[in-house]
Amino acid sequence: MRIKNTYEIECIARACAITDEIFSGIIQDFCFTTERELALYIRREIKRRGLREAFPPIVSSGSRAGDEIHPKYTDAVLEGFVILDFGVRVDGYCSDMTRTVFVGTPTVKDRALYAVVLDAKRSGERVARAGVSCAAADAAARDSMGAYKKYFIHTLGHGVGRRIHEQPIIFHKRTESVFLENMVVTIEPGIYIPKKLGIRIEDTYVVTQKGLKALSKSTQSLVVL
Ligand SMILES: [Mn+2]
């Protein structure tokens, strides 16, 4: 169902809190060399808590992250922007969060690109609230990107519940969808520059009359490792 009851929202909020906890573990003691090592760490941390994955974790580094939105992790060495997209299930209900960290030393241009994605996320968040069309949030995020919007090649977000992708689909071409109170949705703009880099930032939210309330709360500042 698109609209969640209190119990369902509590489950997703707990799943998000655990996702935050695992992300904070990753950045506190960062000692990973390859995508696979980091992905297996995430899988172990989920299992150790007696939980299941919402979907196989995505860890994609450097130029690989620009070529595909949801690649499977490989033995590629972590360098440059690294997209981490993962979630857990609490009583079957999923969390979905993405952070992009930087391994090495980002240039001024890298920081500017990260800011484009973060601004797009905030632009989408600001528009979304109960009663507003989902298309409007996607359009606001996309328009904020200026020339970079051609690299934003997927929808702004989606509903989350027992399935990782549910209604509504948040996209300017899906004009029929409207945010309703107690929907749980993601906002996840990204830019993907082929053969160069990928950046995506995603949180899971509950929709209220006043706006979006974030359930995942990890830092959105660029984490440099
Ligand atoms: Mn998602």
Residues whose N, C-alpha, C, O or C-beta is under 5 A from the ligand:
A	BS01	MN	D96 T186
